[in-house]
Amino acid sequence: MAKPATKPKDDPSPAKAKSPPNLGDNSISPDELKAHYRDMLLIRRFEERAGQLYGMGLIGGFCHLYIGQEAVVVGMQANVRDKDAVITSYRDHGHMLACGMDPKGVMAELTGRSGGYSKGKGGSMHMFSREKSFYGGHGIVGAQVPIGTGLAFAHKYNGDQNVSLTYFGDGSANQGQVYEAMNMAALWKLPVVYIIENNRYGMGTSVERASATTELYRHGEAFGIPGERVDGMDVLAVRAAGEKAIEHARSGQGPYILEMQTYRYRGHSMSDPAKYRTKEEVDKFRNERDPIEHIRKRLLDAKIVDEAGLKAVDTEIRKIVNDAAEFSQHSPEPDPSELWTDILVEA
């Protein structure tokens, strides 16, 4: 794979990737474009409300928001089948919503209530839904990568033609367990797509200061794993790259790496003031690269929907999020007896 041209370190714009599908071709319809806009807006509004509830003391522990990165998971999920596995790190609320999990159950888990997906025992970082093939948020950095590789092994062993979408961040990209998992995936040609959500800062450390090579999509070269760098702020670019990578894995050719160049607008977690980057840098992404605004403009320019139609979508989304917030505050707390449940799984 050709090495992309080196970019100045003060240039926050993502590298150019494969051209996304256009409205004039058969790969994206107006309805699909509207659905992508709605799905990203749901994640944005949900995360904004989660941040408010955290500030009110209704959400405890750690809380990592996905604001700014919505295009990555929405674009990838546009290509999956029902039983394709999804697993990710602790920045996981957006992935849950994109997998079709109920916002009420997700928000109730954030507030530690019995109506949550883990009955209030998991919180922000540890939710799970076998029904939706979502195998968790994981609070240990990088721990989901070997598990996601194991899910791919199960798919191959069972011969079900499904794939594992395994998400992790730039902050875990250099871990030993990641490379061990990649070696096994390549050795056995496992159907796994490794999605590196490179939001440029692993906690408070920039990728340039943490990684000897900033071309994270090349991390599988030693194992013969192909990789690609993608504009993770463009849902259509993500969708196009995801289609290619998932088909590669599903067809028996083995793993694939997608490095999504994206950006989080908030700190690493709600307790992070994010003083390690400038306001100008954050504003540049918000004003010039926002994934939701990008699709909003396309919808308006193509006259697929007008301002009134977009306002109606926002009103609908806000009601869904408000209902989820109300449910999360009125759902009862877990009974103490729940401490003794979900410890062992019967074979």
PyMOL commands that set and color helices and strands:
alter all, ss='L'
color gray80, all
select helices_A, chain A and resi 30-55+70-77+93-98+103-110+144-158+170-172+176-187+207-210+216-218+221-223+235-250+279-288+291-301+307-330+336-340
alter helices_A, ss='H'
color red, helices_A
select strands_A, chain A and resi 85-87+164-169+192-198+201-202+205-206+227-231+256-261
alter strands_A, ss='S'
color yellow, strands_A
deselect
rebuild
show_as cartoon
